[in-house]
């Protein structure tokens, strides 16, 4: 991973801006702060983000650390992670991200999260326990394959034990959530 100037700072700025705006929209959605029109605009923005990332992947493969820098590579991952309405694209992005990890151009933890997201979105148990759902009763882990060996798999990709990850999310939600807000959403970025 390099700290040098990325080859495409223009692309880095675009990815970072889109991911920042997307995160702000998700935060409002999580807190039920969007009306029907805003929800429609939000979905349109998500589709536009996916379209831009699709173009970037077609032109450059995965936008890794050398091309756009670590922050923008993180932004690209976040956009792919939240492209839930396009399962085929999300799976293709997972494959490209895996190659980038093998070339030391991306973080393996990002791949693990995106891989789990594609599994959960296709109705299959996740591998690394990175996906949780917020329900009226609290945070619940989405189904996991072979739960007894989950912490070993998490360790193999540099993730903390699942109990630590779940507690981190619960603490963050306790701080961030307004009383009485019980949206059901899939929580990503559980590290």
N, C-alpha and C positions, 0 to 999 in steps of 0.2 A: 504494500500500500504506500502510495507516494504522497508527499506533501507538496510536490511541485505544482505549478500552474496547470490546470487541465487543458487538454488540447482544444476543447470546445467550450470556452467560458460562456458563450451565448446560449448554448444548449443547457448548460448547467443552470444559468439564471432562469430559463424557462421552466425547467423541471422543478426547481426549488419553489418558484412562484406558484406553480400549479399545485404542488403538494401542500404548500402552506395554506392556500385558499381551500383546498379540499379538506384539510384537517379542521379548519374553522367551520366549514359547513357541517362536517360530521359532529363536531362538538354541539352545534345548535340543534342538529337532528336528535342527538342523544338526549338532550335536555327538553325535547318537545317544544322548541322555540321557533318552529317554522309552520306557517299556515299552508294550506293546500297549494296555492300558487308558488310559494317559495319551495315547497317539496318538489314540484314539477321542474322548477328552475334548477334545483339541486341535482335532480336526476339528469337533466340535460347537460349540466356542467360535468357530471361524472362521465357521461358518454363522450363529451368533448375531450376530457382528460385521457380516456382510453384511446380515442382516435389519435391524439397526439403521440401517446406512448407507442402505439402500434406503428406509426410512421417512424419514430426514432428507432425502434427495434428493427424495422425493415431496412433502414439506411445504415445503421451502425452496429447491429447485434445488441447485446445488453450494454447499456451505457455505464461502463465501469469506472473505476477510480482514475485511470489515466485519461480517459476521454472527458469526463465531467467532474471528477473529484469525488471525495467520499460523501460530502453532504448531498450532492445532486444524485449520486448513485443510491443513497438512502431515499431520496425523494422519488426516484423511479420505482424503487421497490414498493414504497407506500402507494403510489398510483396503481401499480399492478395488483397489489394486495386488495385494493378496494374496487377492482374492476369486476365485481361479483356478477354483473349482468351479462358478462361475456366469458362464459366458462372456457370456450375453446382458446380465446386469447390468453386467459389466465394460465391455462396449461402450457401453452407455447412459451409464455414469458417465464414460467418455472423452468422449462428446459434450457432456455437461454441463460437464465440466472445461474443454473447449475454449472453450465460451461464456464461462465465468468468466475464462479467460485474456484473451479479447478485451475483457472489461469491466474488466481490471486487478484482478481479484479473486483470482487464483491465478497461480502461477508456470508459465511455459511449459515449464520443465524437467520439472515434474511431469506435464504433459500428454504430453510426449515419452516419458517412461518408461511411462506407462500405455498410450499408443498402441502402443508397441513390445510391451508385455506382451500386449495383445490380439492383435497379429499373431502373436507366437510361440505363444500358446496356441491359435491357430487353424491352426497349421502353416504359416504364411506367413513369409517373411523380414522381419526388422525393418527399420525405417527409420533409426533413430538410434544403433543399437549399444549400447543401455542394458542389454540382457539378456545375461547370461553364464550358463554352466552350470559347476558344479564336478564334475569327474570324478576318477577315481582318478589320472589323469595331470596334473591341475591345472585351471586356469581356462581355459575355451574360450568364445569369442564365439558366441552363437547365430547362425544364418545371417542375413546382411544383404543387402538389395537394393543393387545397384550399389556394391560396396565401394570402388571408386576415388573416389567422391565423398562417402564417409561423413563425413570430417572437415568438409567444407563444410556438410553438412546439420546436423552436430552444432553447428558454430559458429552456424548460423542460429537455433538455439534456446538459445544460451548454454552449451553443453556443451564441455568440454575435448576436445582431440584423443583419439582412441580409444586410442592407445598409452599416454597418461597415465592414462586411466581404467582400463585393464586392469592396469597396473602398480600403481595404487592398491589395487585389489581384491586382487591377489596379495600385496602387503605386508600388508594388513589380515588376510587369511587366514593368512599365515605367523605373525602375532602371535597370532591368536585360536584357530587350530585345534590340537587335541591331536594328537600324533603317531599315525599310523595311522588317523585318521578320514577316510574317503574316501566320504562321502555324495554322492549325485548330487542336486543341487538347482539350481533356477534362481536366480541371484543378481540381485537388483534393486538399485536405488539406485546404479548405476554412473554416476558423474558425470564 
